[in-house]
């Protein structure tokens, strides 16, 4: 019997944003949000939950990421919505 390992790929824009140290908001669909540690380098949201998205954006406006808090941070306060 042969075992196959499958790797789920992170989307290129998401990987680029995380490697640039940007705060990311992503929907928990498949492996999309896997690299996001909720509250540490971004936010993970339930799919289709517009109320959660609105609350997260409001929270982010009130609590922008602290300079230097994200690894290799280059653009403080930037947000990528995936």
C-alpha positions as CSV (number, residue, x, y, z in Angstrom):
1,X,0.0,0.0,0.0
2,X,1.3,3.4,-1.0
3,X,0.7,6.5,1.2
4,X,0.3,9.8,-0.5
5,X,0.9,13.0,1.3
6,X,-1.0,16.1,0.1
7,X,0.2,19.6,0.7
8,X,-2.2,22.4,0.8
9,X,-0.7,25.5,-0.7
10,X,-1.1,29.0,0.8
11,X,-2.3,31.5,-1.8
12,X,0.5,33.6,-3.2
13,X,-1.0,37.0,-2.0
14,X,-1.5,35.6,1.5
15,X,2.0,34.2,1.6
16,X,3.4,37.5,0.3
17,X,1.4,39.5,2.9
18,X,2.5,37.4,5.8
19,X,6.1,37.4,4.7
20,X,6.0,41.2,4.5
21,X,4.7,41.3,8.1
22,X,1.3,42.6,7.2
23,X,-1.8,41.9,9.3
24,X,-4.1,39.6,7.4
25,X,-7.8,38.9,7.6
26,X,-8.8,35.6,6.1
27,X,-11.9,33.4,5.9
28,X,-11.6,29.9,7.5
29,X,-12.1,28.2,4.1
30,X,-9.9,25.1,3.6
31,X,-6.3,25.8,4.3
32,X,-6.6,29.5,3.6
33,X,-6.4,30.7,7.2
34,X,-4.0,27.9,8.4
35,X,-0.9,30.1,8.5
36,X,-2.7,32.8,10.5
37,X,-2.4,32.7,14.3
38,X,-5.5,34.5,15.3
39,X,-4.7,37.8,17.1
40,X,-1.0,37.4,16.5
41,X,-0.4,38.0,12.8
42,X,-4.0,38.5,11.6
43,X,-7.6,37.4,12.1
44,X,-9.5,34.2,11.1
45,X,-13.2,34.7,10.3
46,X,-16.0,32.3,9.7
47,X,-17.0,32.1,6.0
48,X,-19.7,34.6,5.0
49,X,-19.9,36.3,8.4
50,X,-20.1,40.0,7.5
51,X,-20.8,41.0,11.1
52,X,-17.5,39.3,12.2
53,X,-15.7,41.1,9.4
54,X,-17.2,44.5,10.4
55,X,-16.2,43.9,14.0
56,X,-12.7,42.8,13.1
57,X,-12.2,45.9,10.9
58,X,-13.5,48.1,13.6
59,X,-11.2,46.5,16.2
60,X,-8.2,46.8,13.8
61,X,-8.9,50.5,13.3
62,X,-8.9,51.0,17.1
63,X,-5.9,48.6,17.7
64,X,-3.5,48.9,14.8
65,X,-0.6,46.4,14.9
66,X,2.3,47.6,17.1
67,X,5.5,48.5,15.1
68,X,7.9,45.6,15.3
69,X,5.3,43.2,16.7
70,X,5.0,41.3,13.4
71,X,8.0,39.4,12.1
72,X,9.8,41.4,9.3
73,X,7.1,44.1,9.6
74,X,7.6,46.7,6.9
75,X,4.2,48.5,6.6
76,X,2.6,49.1,10.0
77,X,-1.2,49.2,10.0
78,X,-1.7,47.7,6.5
79,X,-4.4,45.2,6.0
80,X,-4.8,42.6,3.3
81,X,-8.3,41.0,2.9
82,X,-8.1,37.6,1.3
